[in-house]
Every structure is written in structure tokens, then in C-alpha cells.
Amino acid sequence: MDLGVIFLYVLIFFVLVVALGSFRVIRQSSIGLVERLGSFNRTLPHGLHFVVPFIDRVLPLIDLREHVLDYPPQPVITKDNVTMQIDTVIYYQITDPVKSTYELSNLRGAIEKLTQTTIRNVIGELALDETLTSRERVNSQLREILDIATDKWGVKVNRVELKSIDPPRDIKDAMEKQMRAERDKRAQILTAEGERQSNILTSEGRKQATILEAEGARTQVILAAEADRQKRILEAEGEAEAILKVYEARARGLTMIKEVNPDQALLTIQGFDALREMAHGQATKIIIPSDLAGLAGSLRALAETVKQ
């Protein structure tokens, strides 16, 4: 084969390889930077793009998704001179690829160092108790400071989380003893409160029982008095009715005597009957007046009185 033909084939193959290498496909959520002759030329969003061979150079693609930086625990001194180990996690996102590429050489290292110094500054202004109880406030303060500091790098800090805060062993033991004492104290308070409530309920029960017993005795006395009153009323009404009946009978008797108009002989006989009834039941003797004529006169006078 002629050397010229071989050279032509090699040239054609080289042109095809260069032509195919001039087309770049950018994936979604990524972006590419193109440098032309060493200077920034343009950005390549997701899709198919053509770059000029030997003139344009595509830098490594930049991921626009959210990144997570998990740093190892670092010692931090609090305001009251307590050294704690703090483990931090940062969530950030690249918003300006040009700044994040050309403003600094090592973006992740710069964010890590900035985070360490910011944590020391923030925690250094807080005491131990504030650090342990104000984690949310510390997270918000760190995020705000880091977001402002990294804005010139084309980075947005979305969230900062303190994964763990470990105080020294002696302080941790003291805190555990304090927590144990607090739990014992709360248990004693709850026990005393329960006993107090129990005593109150028992006293209330006894009080209610005494009240109910007194109410029952009072009701029983009232009912007994009412029954006695009703009994006395009924007895009095019976006696009154009996007396009324007696007087009504006497009145009817007198009326009948008046209507009959008894003669002298009947009055005399009635007088003897009355004397006999008066003497009834005497064991000794009966005294009869000798002046029967005078008695008869008395009976006649009584008869006249009845008639009138």
C-alpha cells in the first residue's frame, strides 16, 4: 500500500476522533466551564454542546446539587473554660460555578476551615449550660455567619447541624449525678404529692360519711317527731270527736225529753233510776231520802226547766 494512502487514512481517523471529542454532553444538575486559550469563555448547561478542538478546554463538571460536609469532632473551649468535642455537619450548594472555581483553589477545605473558626468564635461566647441547651440557636447563628462568608465564593450554606457535643468526662459524670438527683427529687415530689392527694381524698371521704350520717340521724329524728305529732293530732281529734258525740247525745236526749213532755210519775221513776245508778257498786248501803215528796217536787221543777 502506498505511504500516501496510509497517511490519508490516519489523517481521516484523527479528524474523526477530534470531531467526536469536540462534542460534550452535560448531565442534568451539572454545569461545565469552558476556557478558551486559558481564559474563561462560557458555561455549558445540561445538554449537547460543541467546543473548538485545541482551543477550548472544558473544566471538570461542577455538581449543582446540595453537598454534605461531615467534619470530625474538634475541640472547642466555652466561655467558662470547658473544652468540648463538637461534631459538625454542613449542607451547602454551589450557586455560582464561576466564583466557586476561580475565587479559591480548594472550596471544601476553605469551607471546613471557615466552619472551625466560626464554631470556636460562637461557642467561645457561650457557657457550658447555654451550649448544651441552645443547640438550635447555635445552629442558626452558624448558618447565618457561614452563609454571609461564603457568598463571595458562589456558595449558599443551607443548614448547619451540631451532631454531638461531648463535654469532658468529669463534667459528664457531674451532669449525670445532677440529673440523677433531679430525677430523685421529682420522684420524691411526686410521691409526696400522691400521699397528699390520698390524705385529702380520705379526709373528704370521712367528712362526707359524717355529713351523711348526721343527715340520716336528723332525718330520722324529724320523721319520728312528725310521726309523734301526727299521732297526737289524731288522738286529740279522736278525743274531740268523742266529746262532741257525748254532748250531741246529751243534747238529743234533752231534746227528746222536751218533745215527750214527761208527766210527774215518769219523772219520779227516772229519779229513782238515777238514785239506783248512783248507788251502783257501793258495798255497804244505799241512803234514800225520806222526803220523797220533796224529791218529786225537785224532779217536777227540773222537768219544767227542761221544757223551757
C-alpha positions as CSV (number, residue, x, y, z in Angstrom):
1,M,0.0,0.0,0.0
2,D,1.2,3.4,-0.9
3,L,2.5,5.5,2.0
4,G,0.4,8.5,1.0
5,V,-2.8,6.4,1.2
6,I,-1.8,5.2,4.7
7,F,-1.2,8.8,5.8
8,L,-4.6,9.8,4.4
9,Y,-6.4,7.1,6.4
10,V,-4.5,8.2,9.5
11,L,-5.5,11.8,8.9
12,I,-9.1,10.9,8.4
13,F,-9.2,8.8,11.6
14,F,-7.6,11.6,13.5
15,V,-10.1,14.1,12.2
16,L,-13.0,11.9,13.2
17,V,-11.6,11.4,16.7
18,V,-11.1,15.1,17.1
19,A,-14.5,15.9,15.7
20,L,-16.2,13.4,18.0
21,G,-14.2,14.7,21.0
22,S,-15.4,18.2,20.3
23,F,-19.0,17.3,21.3
24,R,-19.7,17.2,25.0
25,V,-22.8,16.0,26.8
26,I,-23.6,17.7,30.1
27,R,-25.8,15.8,32.5
28,Q,-28.7,17.4,34.4
29,S,-27.8,19.0,37.8
30,S,-24.3,19.7,36.4
31,I,-22.7,22.5,34.6
32,G,-19.4,22.9,32.7
33,L,-17.0,25.8,32.3
34,V,-15.2,26.4,29.0
35,E,-11.8,28.1,28.9
36,R,-10.6,29.4,25.6
37,L,-6.8,29.8,25.4
38,G,-6.6,29.8,29.2
39,S,-9.3,32.4,29.9
40,F,-12.9,31.7,30.9
41,N,-15.2,31.8,27.9
42,R,-18.7,30.4,28.8
43,T,-20.7,28.0,30.8
44,L,-22.2,24.8,29.4
45,P,-25.6,23.9,30.9
46,H,-27.1,20.4,30.6
47,G,-27.4,19.1,27.0
48,L,-25.2,18.6,23.9
49,H,-22.5,21.2,23.2
50,F,-19.7,21.7,20.7
51,V,-16.3,23.0,21.7
52,V,-13.5,24.1,19.4
53,P,-10.7,21.5,19.4
54,F,-7.3,22.5,20.7
55,I,-8.7,26.0,21.6
56,D,-11.5,25.4,24.1
57,R,-11.0,23.3,27.2
58,V,-13.8,22.0,29.3
59,L,-13.1,22.0,33.1
60,P,-14.3,19.2,35.3
61,L,-18.1,19.4,35.7
62,I,-19.5,21.1,38.7
63,D,-22.3,19.4,40.6
64,L,-25.1,21.9,41.5
65,R,-26.8,19.6,43.9
66,E,-26.6,20.0,47.7
67,H,-23.4,18.8,49.2
68,V,-22.8,17.5,52.7
69,L,-19.6,18.1,54.7
70,D,-19.2,16.0,57.8
71,Y,-16.2,17.1,59.8
72,P,-14.5,15.0,62.6
73,P,-15.0,16.3,66.2
74,Q,-12.9,19.2,67.0
75,P,-12.1,20.7,70.5
76,V,-13.8,23.9,71.3
77,I,-13.4,26.0,74.5
78,T,-16.5,27.6,76.0
79,K,-16.8,30.9,77.9
80,D,-16.3,29.2,81.2
81,N,-13.1,27.4,80.0
82,V,-14.6,24.0,79.4
83,T,-13.2,22.0,76.5
84,M,-15.8,20.1,74.5
85,Q,-15.6,17.9,71.4
86,I,-18.1,19.2,68.8
87,D,-19.1,17.3,65.7
88,T,-20.5,19.4,62.9
89,V,-22.3,18.7,59.6
90,I,-22.8,21.4,56.9
91,Y,-25.2,21.3,54.0
92,Y,-24.2,23.7,51.2
93,Q,-25.0,24.3,47.5
94,I,-23.0,26.0,44.7
95,T,-25.0,28.8,43.2
96,D,-22.2,30.5,41.1
97,P,-19.9,28.0,39.4
98,V,-17.6,30.7,38.1
99,K,-16.9,32.2,41.6
100,S,-16.5,28.7,43.2
101,T,-13.9,27.8,40.6
102,Y,-11.9,31.0,40.2
103,E,-12.2,32.7,43.6
104,L,-10.4,30.0,45.6
105,S,-8.4,26.8,44.9
106,N,-9.9,24.4,47.4
107,L,-13.6,25.1,48.1
108,R,-14.2,22.2,50.5
109,G,-11.0,22.9,52.5
110,A,-11.9,26.6,52.7
111,I,-15.4,25.8,54.0
112,E,-14.0,23.4,56.6
113,K,-11.5,25.9,58.0
114,L,-14.1,28.7,58.0
115,T,-16.5,26.4,59.9
116,Q,-14.0,25.5,62.5
117,T,-13.1,29.1,63.2
118,T,-16.7,30.2,63.3
119,I,-17.6,27.4,65.7
120,R,-14.8,28.5,68.0
121,N,-16.0,32.1,67.9
122,V,-19.7,31.3,68.6
123,I,-19.1,28.6,71.3
124,G,-16.5,30.8,72.9
125,E,-19.2,33.4,73.7
126,L,-21.4,30.8,75.5
127,A,-21.2,29.0,78.8
128,L,-21.4,25.2,79.1
129,D,-25.1,25.2,80.0
130,E,-26.0,27.6,77.2
131,T,-24.2,25.4,74.7
132,L,-26.0,22.3,75.8
133,T,-29.4,23.9,75.9
134,S,-29.2,26.3,73.0
135,R,-28.2,24.0,70.2
136,E,-30.9,25.3,67.8
137,R,-29.8,28.9,68.4
138,V,-26.1,27.9,67.8
139,N,-27.1,26.1,64.5
140,S,-29.0,29.2,63.3
141,Q,-26.1,31.6,64.2
142,L,-23.5,29.4,62.5
143,R,-25.6,29.1,59.3
144,E,-26.1,32.8,59.1
145,I,-22.4,33.6,59.6
146,L,-21.2,30.9,57.1
147,D,-23.7,31.9,54.5
148,I,-22.5,35.5,54.5
149,A,-18.9,34.5,54.5
150,T,-19.2,32.0,51.6
151,D,-21.4,34.2,49.4
152,K,-18.4,35.7,47.7
153,W,-17.4,32.1,46.8
154,G,-20.6,31.4,45.0
155,V,-21.8,29.1,47.8
156,K,-25.0,29.1,49.8
157,V,-25.0,27.4,53.2
158,N,-28.4,25.9,53.7
159,R,-28.1,24.3,57.1
160,V,-25.6,23.7,59.9
161,E,-26.1,20.9,62.4
162,L,-24.2,20.1,65.6
163,K,-24.3,16.3,65.6
164,S,-22.8,15.9,69.1
165,I,-21.5,18.0,71.9
166,D,-19.3,15.9,74.3
167,P,-18.0,17.6,77.4
168,P,-15.1,16.2,79.4
169,R,-15.5,13.0,81.4
170,D,-15.6,14.7,84.8
171,I,-18.1,17.2,83.8
172,K,-20.2,14.5,82.2
173,D,-20.2,12.5,85.4
174,A,-21.2,15.6,87.4
175,M,-24.0,16.2,85.0
176,E,-25.2,12.6,85.3
177,K,-25.2,12.9,89.1
178,Q,-27.1,16.2,88.8
179,M,-29.6,14.6,86.5
180,R,-29.9,11.6,88.9
181,A,-30.5,13.9,91.8
182,E,-33.1,15.8,89.8
183,R,-34.9,12.6,88.9
184,D,-34.8,11.5,92.6
185,K,-36.2,14.9,93.6
186,R,-39.0,14.7,91.1
187,A,-39.8,11.2,92.3
188,Q,-40.0,12.3,95.9
189,I,-42.1,15.3,95.0
190,L,-44.5,13.1,93.0
191,T,-44.6,10.6,95.9
192,A,-45.4,13.3,98.4
193,E,-48.0,14.8,96.1
194,G,-49.6,11.4,95.8
195,E,-49.7,10.9,99.5
196,R,-51.1,14.4,100.0
197,Q,-53.9,13.7,97.4
198,S,-54.6,10.4,99.1
199,N,-54.9,12.0,102.5
200,I,-57.1,14.7,101.1
201,L,-59.4,12.2,99.5
202,T,-59.5,10.1,102.6
203,S,-60.4,13.1,104.7
204,E,-63.0,14.2,102.2
205,G,-64.5,10.7,102.3
206,R,-64.7,10.7,106.1
207,K,-66.2,14.2,106.0
208,Q,-68.9,13.1,103.5
209,A,-69.6,10.0,105.6
210,T,-70.0,12.0,108.8
211,I,-72.3,14.5,106.9
212,L,-74.4,11.7,105.5
213,E,-74.6,10.0,109.0
214,A,-75.7,13.3,110.5
215,E,-78.2,13.9,107.8
216,G,-79.6,10.4,108.3
217,A,-79.9,10.9,112.1
218,R,-81.5,14.3,111.5
219,T,-83.9,12.9,109.0
220,Q,-84.8,10.1,111.4
221,V,-85.4,12.5,114.3
222,I,-87.6,14.7,112.0
223,L,-89.6,11.7,110.9
224,A,-90.0,10.4,114.4
225,A,-91.2,13.9,115.6
226,E,-93.5,14.2,112.6
227,A,-95.0,10.7,113.4
228,D,-95.5,11.6,117.1
229,R,-97.1,14.9,116.1
230,Q,-99.4,13.2,113.7
231,K,-100.2,10.6,116.4
232,R,-101.0,13.4,118.9
233,I,-103.1,15.2,116.4
234,L,-105.1,12.1,115.6
235,E,-105.6,11.3,119.3
236,A,-106.7,14.8,120.0
237,E,-109.1,14.7,117.1
238,G,-110.4,11.4,118.3
239,E,-111.0,12.7,121.8
240,A,-112.6,15.9,120.5
241,E,-114.9,13.8,118.3
242,A,-115.8,11.6,121.2
243,I,-116.6,14.6,123.4
244,L,-118.6,16.1,120.6
245,K,-120.5,12.8,120.2
246,V,-121.2,12.7,124.0
247,Y,-122.5,16.2,124.0
248,E,-124.5,15.6,120.9
249,A,-126.1,12.5,122.5
250,R,-126.9,14.5,125.6
251,A,-128.4,17.3,123.5
252,R,-130.5,14.8,121.6
253,G,-131.6,13.2,125.0
254,L,-132.7,16.6,126.3
255,T,-134.5,17.3,123.1
256,M,-136.3,14.0,123.2
257,I,-137.3,14.6,126.8
258,K,-138.6,18.0,125.9
259,E,-140.6,16.6,123.0
260,V,-142.1,13.7,125.1
261,N,-143.3,16.2,127.8
262,P,-143.0,13.7,130.7
263,D,-145.5,13.7,133.5
264,Q,-144.9,13.6,137.2
265,A,-144.9,9.8,137.5
266,L,-142.3,9.3,134.8
267,L,-140.0,11.9,136.4
268,T,-140.3,10.2,139.7
269,I,-139.4,6.8,138.2
270,Q,-136.4,8.5,136.4
271,G,-135.3,9.9,139.7
272,F,-135.4,6.5,141.4
273,D,-133.4,5.1,138.5
274,A,-130.8,7.8,138.8
275,L,-130.5,7.1,142.5
276,R,-130.1,3.4,141.8
277,E,-127.3,4.1,139.3
278,M,-125.6,6.4,141.8
279,A,-125.7,3.7,144.4
280,H,-124.5,1.0,142.0
281,G,-121.2,-0.5,143.1
282,Q,-121.4,0.5,146.7
283,A,-120.6,-2.3,149.0
284,T,-122.2,-1.0,152.2
285,K,-125.7,0.6,151.9
286,I,-127.8,2.9,149.9
287,I,-129.1,6.1,151.5
288,I,-132.6,7.0,150.3
289,P,-134.0,10.4,151.2
290,S,-137.0,10.2,153.4
291,D,-138.7,13.2,151.8
292,L,-139.8,11.6,148.6
293,A,-142.4,14.2,148.1
294,G,-139.7,16.9,148.2
295,L,-137.7,14.8,145.7
296,A,-140.7,14.6,143.4
297,G,-141.1,18.3,143.6
298,S,-137.5,18.8,142.6
299,L,-138.0,16.5,139.7
300,R,-141.0,18.5,138.6
301,A,-139.0,21.6,138.8
302,L,-136.3,20.0,136.7
303,A,-138.9,18.9,134.1
304,E,-140.2,22.5,133.9
305,T,-136.7,23.7,133.3
306,V,-136.2,21.2,130.5
307,K,-139.5,22.2,128.9
308,Q,-138.5,25.9,129.0
